[in-house]
Amino acid sequence: MTAELRRLTRAVQDARPLVDVLRHPVRLAGPPGLASLVGRVTRRLGAPEFALDDQDSLDTFERLVSDHLALREGMGEDLPPDVVDEIVDDAAKDGFEGLCVRDEVKPADGGAPLPAYAAGDPAAPAVVIVAACGMPARLCERWTRFLSRTHYVVTWETRGLFGPGAGGCPEPGVTAQAGDLFAVMDHFGVRRAHLMCLCGGAVIGLAAAHRDLTRVDSLSIWHGDFAAVAGAERTYHQQNLVALMEMGATAPDRAAAIHPVLCQTMLSSVPPDLAHLVVYPYATADLLHRYCRLNGEIMKTDVSPWLAGIDRPALVVTSRDDETAHPEGSKAVAGSLSDAMLHIRPHGDHISLFKGDPELMNMARDFIDSAAGR
């Protein structure tokens, strides 16, 4: 019973980014007798209210959240309220919220505050996780948890897509997003750092290195989405997504028109255990419009002109069968950097990275330390 209640607590925490932007109360499928327990857990966590309903009545995203929470009898509905509170509080401390300090960072151009996170010893060597555009920071929890044992790890969530100040049309340019990276570093007192860049975050990380190399110790680029690199092949996914991003960025009504198509595409291609996080920027038509503006600019940016001047140790990781971000883009980038090591895995893509494979995490830590001469 205790283990199930702890799992439910963590599941509610992990689903918060998506739940926060859906219509409330978010409906869930589950035994009616769990309504009181679910209400107590969400109130204790400060989460939005849920309502139990029939599975067939749920919409696409409610069904996804419901599957993630997996309500079933025997989760602790018979426990005394004070025991429930104690278990929830203890489980919450073990989650992402207990791992990281969360602050709001004002970007240099005066846009909406950026939700930013830090974990580990501030005196330790710093790592900035430059995640894929539009992804909740907790998607990188396993990497943050692992690297923060030996490093000071900071990251942030994409401008205009997260937090109470999100909304409107954020400045979509890659330069502005690279500026956000430095704003987060400044906020947490980080002068120099290793940039760990995932998927489209590779474009932001390289833009930041090009802008101010003095603040970069080294870089690692994991399944970089280099859809605009001259001469590099693009996967069908990249070709299709670039076209859809262009349509969705045009106007809110165009985003609303393609919203169902993109939702179906994403939900059919992401692993169930990560779907509640990966589909976040597709949750509403308005969120999708803002995401298309931001991620569309990333996908249209050719990083080639910046590479020759980035003379820092770099690890570039891809795989032979990545059908999301074509490996040829990573190969081209590695070949143009002056001090890059290319690692080609037999299998994998940027989604599989978030599962935190121990071999990959050790590779990352070892490279970061070797690049720093430790």
N, C-alpha and C positions, 0 to 999 in steps of 0.2 A: 504493500500500500504506500509506504513512504517513498519507495523508488519510483512508483508511478506518479505520485504527486510532484516529486522533484522533476521528473521528465516533463510533466505538464507545465510546470513553472518555466523551465527553460524554453519549451516550445512557444509559450505565450511571448516571452521576451524576444525570441528569434523572429516571430511573426510581426512584431510591432511596426517596423517600417511600412510593411504592406497594409496592415490593419489600420494604421493611422490615416491613410489616404483613401480608404474605402468608405462607403456610406455606412453610418452607424444607426443602430447596432448591427454589427456583422453577424450574420446568421451562421450557425454551426449545426451539423447533424450529431446527435448523441442522445443517450437515455435521458428522459425528462428529469429523473431523479438527481442528475448531476448539476442542475441549474444553480442551486444554492452554492455548491462548491466552486463552480466556475466563476460565479459572481464574486465570491470571497477572494479567490486567487487574483482576479483582474483588479479588484479594488486595492488589494494589498500591493500590487505592482504598479498602480497608477495607470493601468491600461484601459482603453475604451471598453465599453460594455459589449458583451456578446448576447445573442439570443438563440436558444435552441429551437430548431425547426426540422422539418422533414428534408431528407437528402435531395429529393427531386425538386424542391422549391429553390435550392441555392443557385446563385449565378456562378459563373466560371471561377471568379477569384474567391468567393466564399467557399466553394467546394475545395479549392486548393488549400485555403487556411484550415478548413475542417479536416482534410486529410492529414495535414501536418500536426494538428493538435490530437487527432485520433482519440476522441473521447470514448470511454467505455466504462462499464461498471467496475467497481473495485479500485478506483483511483484515489480513494480517501474520503468519500462522501459521508462515512460513518465516524470519522475522526472528530474530536472536540474542536471547536473553532480556534482555541488558543494553540492547539497542537498544529493545526493547519497553518496558522500564521508563522509559527516557529519554523516549520519545514520550508515554507515558501521563502521566508527571509534568508534562511541558510542556503537554499538552492540558488537564489538570486545572486548571492555574493560570489558564487562560482561561475557566473555567466559573464558575458561580454561587459556588462555594466560594472561588475566587480573587478574585471581585469584592467579596464581603461579609465583614465580621467577624461571627462568630456567637457570641452569648452566651446564657446562660439567665437569665431575669429572674423574680424571685419576685413574684407578684402581691400586691396589698395585702391581699387577704382570706385569704392563706395557702394558696392552691390550688397545684396542680402547677406547676412552673417553665414559663415560656413561652419557646420558642425564638424568639430575636429577632435581627435582622440590621441592620447598618449599612454604608453604602457612601458614599464621597466624603470631602470635607474637612470635619472637624468644625467648622471655623471658618466654613464657608459657611452661607447661609440654609438652614433645615431644612424638609424635606418628610416627612410621615408618610404612608406608603401604608397605608390602611385597607382591606384586601382583603376579598373575599367570604369569609364564614364557611366554615371547613373546607378552604380551598384552600392547597396548599403555597406557601411564599413564592417559590419559584423560578418559579411561574407568572407573576409580575410581573417576571421578570428583564429583559426588554427595556425596560420602563419604568424600572426601577432603574438599569440601565446608562446609559440616556440622561440621566436627571435627575441622576445622581450626578456627571456632568461639571461641573455648575455649582452643585449643591446637596448638602447632607448628607441622605441618604435613610435613613430607618429604617422598619422594619416588623416584624411578628411573626406567629406562627402561632397559631391559635385554641386557647384553653385546653382542656385535657383531651383533645385530639385528636392531639397531636404530642409527640414526645420520649419518652425512657425513663420519665418519671414520669407519662405519660398513663394514664388508666384510671379506673375508677369512674364516678361521676356528677358531673360538674363543675357548679358553680353556673351555671344557664343564663341568669340575668337579663341584660338589656341594660345595666343599670347596672354590673354586675360586669365586663362586657366593655368598657365605656367606661373603667372603672378600669384595665383592662389597658393601654389606649392610653397613659394617663398614666404608668403604671409603666414602660413601655418608654421613653417620653420621658425620664423621670427617670434611668433607668439609663444612657442615652447622653448625659446632660447637656444635653438640649434643653429650653429654657425655653418658647419659642414656635415655632410651625411652621404651615406650610400643611398642611391635611388633604386628602389626595387619596383620595376614597372611591369604591369600586367595588362595584356591585350591592348586596348586603345590608350591605356595609361602610358604606353611606351612613347607615343607621340608627345604627350605632355612632358614626360621626363626628359626626352631629347630636346624639346623646345626650351626647357629650363636650363639644361646643361649648355645649350648654345647661347642663352642669354647671359648666364653668369657661371662660368666654369669654376670659379674660385670657391664656390659653395658645394662642389661635388667631389667626393673622394673616389667614387667608383659607381658603376651602374650594372644592374642585371635586368635583362629584358626577356620576359616570359611570354612566348606565343604572341609576339607583337602584331597588332592589326595595322599593317602597312599597306592599306588598300590603294594608296595613291603613289607609292614608290615607282618611279619611272622604270618600265621594262619588266617589273615583277608580275608574275601571274596572280590572278585573284580567284578565290574559290567562288562557286555558285552562290554561297551564302553572302560573301562580301559584295558581289555584283548586285544581288537582289536587295541587300540591306542599304547599299548606297542609294539605289533608286528610290526605295521607300523613305529613307531619311530626307531626301530632297523634296519629295511630295509632302511629307508631314511637317517639314520646316516652313513651308510656304505660308500657311495660315491655319488657325485653329480648326476651321471647318474641314480642311483637307486632312488634317490629322485625325479628326473624328471619322472621316470616311474610310481611312485605312486601318483604324484602330482594331476592328474585329479580325482583319486578316493578319495583322502583326501578332495579336494575342494568340491566335490559333497556331501560328508558326512557332512562336516562342514556347508555348505550352507543350507542343509536340516534340520539342527538341532538347529540353533541359531535363536533367535527372530529377526524379521526384523529391529526393532529400535536400535539394538546393532550390527547387522551383519557387518557393515562397520568398526567396531573396532575389533570385535572378530576374524574375518578371516585374520587379518593382517599377521600373520606368514605363511600363506598359499598362499600369493599373487603371489609369483614367485617360481620356482623350486629351485633356489639358496637360497632364504630366507628359504624355507622349509628344505633344507639340514642342514643349520646352526641351525634351530629350533629343528630338530630331534636330533641333537647332544646334545643340551643343555637340552631340556625337557626330552629326553630319559634317561639321567643320573639322573634326578630328579625322574622319575618314577621307576627307578631301585634301588633307595636308601631306605634301611630299616632303619627307624629312631629309632627303638626299643632300641638299645644299649645306646642311648643318654638320654632317658627319665627319668630314675631314678635320675640322677644328676641335673635335671632342677627343682629346688625347688622354683619356682616363681608362683604367682597366675596365673592361666590360665583359660580362658573361651573357651570351645570347642563346636562349633555349627555344627549340621548336621540336616538331616531330615529323616523321615521314608521312603520317596519315591525318594531319590536322585538316579537317574539312571546314573549319570555321575561319581561321586566319591562315592564309596560304604560307607554307614554309619558305617559299621563294623570297618573300618579303624579308623574313628574318635573315636568310642567307645573304641577300643583297646588303642589308644593313651591317651585318657582321663583317662582310668583305670590305666595306668602306670606312669602318672605324679603325683607327691606327693600332689599337691594343685590345682586340676582341678575341674571345675564345668562343667558338660556336659548338654547342652541344645539341645533337639531333637525337631525340628519343625515338624508339620504334613506334610508340603510340602516345596519344594524348592530345589535349587542347587546353585552352585557358579555363574552361569550366572544370575540367578534371583537376586542375591545379588547386582549386579551392578546397579539395578534400584533404589536402595536407599530407601528401605521400612522404613518409619519413626520409626516403632516399633523396628526394628533391629538396626537402628542407635542410638536410645536412649539407647537400651540395651548395645551397645558397649561403649558409652560414660559413662554410669553409672558404668559399670564394671571397666573401666579404672580409673575412679575417686575413686571408692571404693577400688580398689587394691592399690592405692597410699595413701589411708587414708584421702582423701579429702571429 
